[in-house]
Amino acid sequence: MNSTPIKTALIAIAAVIALQLVGGLLFMVSGTYNIAADEPHLKPVRWMLQAGRTRAIQMRSRGLHPPNLRDPSLLKRGLVLYRQNCQPCHGGPGTANEQIGRGIDPKPPPLLTASNKWDDSELFWIISHGLKLSGMPGFAPRLSETDLWGIVAFLRRVVLLSPAEYKRLTSAEDLGADDPLLNWPSNNDYGFAQLKAQGDAKRGLELLQSYGCISCHMVPGLAHQRSAGPPLTRFAERQYIAGSLVNVPSNAVAWITNPKQFKPQTLMPNLNVQPAEALHIAAYLYTSGSSDRLTALERNLQIAKESSTPKLN
C-alpha cells in the first residue's frame, strides 16, 4: 500500500497548523488587536471565549452538591452578600449597576436573567473562582462555602422579586429570616400551568386586534402599527411588566385585566378585558422572543415545589 499520499496530507496539515500558530503569534505581537475594555471583542473572539468558558465551567462544577437553597436563613445571608458584592457590578431589580460595573468588557450581565443560563453548581463555581478575561472576581478566598451557597440561593429567589420588593428587602433594618419575601411560595406556580392548559395564542392575536392594542403598541405579527406606547416585541424576554411587575403569566394577566390597579397614572386604559381573554393575549405575547427566561423560571419553581413536598417512605 502506497503511504505517500497519507504522509503528504499529514505534512500539509502540520504545515497549516504551524502557519496558523506563527500567524497568530505575529498578530498578537503586532499589537493590532484592540484590548481596550471599552471596546467589545470581535465576534469570532467572543464566540471562542464564551464556548471555552461554558465547557470549562460545566466540567469543573461536576460533583458539587447544593444544600437546601430554600432555607430562609441562607436566603437572608445571600441577600446581604449579594447587595454588598454583586449589585455594584450587576445591579438588582430596579437598581442599576454602579460606576465600578461600567467600562468593562465583557459588560457584567444583569444576573436576573444571566443566572438562568447556569445550574446551581455552575453558579457556585463561578462565584467561588471568578472568570478570567471578564472582570469577574473569585469570592472563595474571603467568603465561606455557606456564604457562597447563600448567594446562589438568593440568585434563584431574586428573579421573582419586583423592584419594590427588592428595595424593601435591601433597606429593611429589622429583616428576619422568616420574612415572607424570602420564602418560596410552594403552592404558587405564577400561572404557568394555566397558561399551558388554557392559553390560546391564536385567539390572543385576534383579541389584540379586536381590543385595538395596535393603535398604541407595536405588536409582533401585525402590520401598520403605531408606537405611542412601548412595543410589545420580545415580550417573553422581559424581566418586568410596566417596570414594576415580574414578568410571569399571572402578573401579565393581572396587568392586562386591570393595569390601573398597579399604576393609577398609567396611560394604559382598563378595557374590561376578561381574565380568560387576558390569558390568551399573554399566551400570544409570550411567543415573541426567546422562551429561555420563562423556561428557567418555571424550572426553578418546579424544583422549589418538589423540595417542599414531603417524601413518602
N, C-alpha and C positions, 0 to 999 in steps of 0.2 A: 504494500500500500504506500503510495507516494505521500509523504508528510510535508512536502514543500509548501503547498497552499496553506496548510494549517499554521506552519511556522511563520509564513509571510503575514497571515492575518493577525497572529499574536503580536508580531513585531509592529505591525501597523497600529494596533490598539494601544500597545505600550507607548508608541511614539506620540499618539494623540493625547494620551493621559499626561505624558511628560510635558508636551507643549502647553496643555491647559494649566498645569501646575506652574510652569515658568511664566506663562502669560498672566495668571492670577497674581503671582508674586510681584511681577513687574508693575501690574496695575496698582497694587496696594502701595508699593514703594514710591510710585509716582506721585501719590497724594491727590490723584484725580477725584477719588470718591469723597463726597462731602459727608463728614461725620458730625456736622453741627446738630445739636439736639433740637433746634427749632425748625429743622427741615426733615420731612419724612423719608424713610428708606425707599429705594426703588422697589417696584412691585416684586421682581424676582427675588431680591434680597429679603424682603419682608416675608414672602412665602416660605423661603428656605428657613429663616429663623423661627417662624411660627410652627412649621412642621416639625423641626427638630426639638423645639421646646415642648410641644404636645407629647411626642413619643417619650422624651426623657422623663417628663413628669409622670406619665402613665406607668412607666417601668419602675421608677424609684418609689412610687407610692403604694406598690403592691404589698399586701400583708399588714397594712395599718388597719386597726380595728377601732372605729369611733365608739366613744361612750354614749350614754343616753343624752342626745343633743336636745331633748325636750325638757331637761331638768331646769326649772326656773332659776335656781341659784347659778347655774352655769350660764344661762342666758343673760342674767344680770351682769355677771363678770364680763361676758363678751361685749355687752353694750358699752360698758365703761371703757374697755380696752379698744373697741372699735372707734369710739369718739376720740380717744387720745392718739391712736396710732394710724388709723386708716382714713378717717374723714378728711384730714388735711390734704391728702392727695386724691382720694377717690370720691369725696363728697358723700352725701347721705340723702334721704328722702327730703326733697325741697331745700337742700343745702348744697351750695356749690363748693367745689374744692377751693382750697386756699392758694395763695400765691406760690407756695412751695410746690404745689402739684401742677403748675403750668410751666411751659417752656421745656417740657421733657418729651423726647420721642423714643419709643412709642408713648403716646399720651396715656396716663393712668386711666383705665376704663372705669365707668361707673359700676360699682360692684353689685348694684341692684339687679343688673342684667348679666354682667360678665360672670358672676358666681354660678349662674345656671349652667355654664358650659363644663363645669367640673363636678366630680362626685366629692363626697366628704373627705375621703382620704387624700385626694389630689389637692383639695383646698388646704388641708392641714400641711401637706408637704410644701406647697408654695409659700404659705405664711411662715413656716418654720425656716426655710432655707433661702427664700427670695429667688430672684431670676436675674441672671447675668444679662447685660446689654439692655436693661429695661428700667433701671432706677428703682426696682422693687427690692427692698432690703429683706434680709432674713431676720426674724424676730426670736428665733430659738436661743441665741446667746443671752437674751435678757428677760425672756418670758418663760414661765413654766409650761409643761405639757398641758396641764389643766387650763392655763390661760389661753394657749393656742387653740385648744378644742372649744373654749368658750367663744372665741372669735368666729370659728366655723359655725357654731350653734346660732350665734346672732345673725350671721350672714343668711342662714336659712330662714330666720324669722323676719329680718328687716325687709325682705321683698314683699311682705304683706302689711307693712306699716305705711300709713298715709303720712304726708309731710307734717300735719298737725299732731299726729300720734308720736312721730319721731321727736318733734320739738318738745312735746310734753315729757317724754321719757328722758331726753338728754338734759332737760332743765330741772327735773324733779330732784329736790334735795333729799326727800324722805322716801325715795323709791324702795319698795320692798320686793323681796324675791317672789312674793305671791301676787304681784301686780298683774291684772288680767291681760294687759298688752304683751306680757312676756310668756303667756301660756298659749299653746297651740289649741285652737278650738277643735276638739276631736270629732264633733258631730257636724261640722260645717265644711262643706266642700266648695263653698263660694259659687255655687250654681253650675259647676262643671257637668255633673250628671244630668241635670235638667236640660242644659244646652245640647248635650249629645242625644238625649232621648226625644226631645220635643222641638228643638230649634230647626227651622227650615230656611236655609239660606236663600233659596229661590223666592220664597214668599217674602223674605226680608227685603230683597231688592225691589219687589213690587211695592211694598209698603213705603220704602224710602222715596219712591216716585209719587205715590198717592198722597203722602203727607207733605209733599213739597220741599223735602230736605235739600234737594238740589238747587233751590232758589238761594240758599246761603252757603252751602258746603260743596266742596269738590268731593264727589262720591266715586270711588273706583268702579269702573264698568259702565258709567253713564256719561254721555257726551253733553255738550252745550251747557256747561256748568259755570256758575259764578263762584266767587271765593270771598264773599263778605264775612263768612265765618271760617274757622280753621278747617283745613282739608281733613277728610276722614281716611286718607290713604295710609297704608301700612299700620292700620289700627291695632292689629294683633301684637305689634312690637312695642307699643307704647306702655310705659310703666304706670301712667296716671291718666285718668279721665278728668278733663277740665282742670288739671293741675292739682286736684285735691283728693280724688278717689283712686284707690289702687285699681288698676285695670284688670278686673276679674268679671266673669259673666254676671254675677248677682249685682255688682255695682253698675255695670253697663245697663242692665235692665232698669235698675232704680233711677239712674240718671235720665234715660230716655223717657221714662214714665213721668217723672216729676223733677226736672232739673232745678227749679226754683226752691225746692226743699233743701238743696245743698248750697246753692248760691242765689240768694234772693235778687241780687242785682244783675244776674246774667241776662244777656240778650236772647238766650235760648228760650223760646216760649214753651209753656205747657200746652201740648197739642191734644191732650186727652188720649194719648196712646195707651192702649191696654197692655197689661203685663205680658200676655201671651204674644201680642204683636211686637212688643219691645224685644222679646226673646228671639223672634225671627229676625228682626233687624240686627241684633247683636250677632246672631249666627252668620249673617252675611258680612258684617264688618270684620269679623274675625277671619274671614277668608283672605283679607288684604294684608300682605306682609308675612314674614316668617312666623311659623307657629312654635318655634323653639322656646320662646319665653313662656307661653301658656303650657306647653308640654312639661317643662321643668317645674313650674308651679304646681301643676296637677300631680306630678310625681312626688314632690315634697309633701304635699298634703296627704297623699295615699300612704307614704311611709310613716307620717305622724299618726295617722289613723290606726295603722296596723300596730304601731308600737304602744298605743294606748289601749288596745283590745286585750283583755285577759286571755291567756292561753290555757286551754283545757288539757288536763293530763289524761 
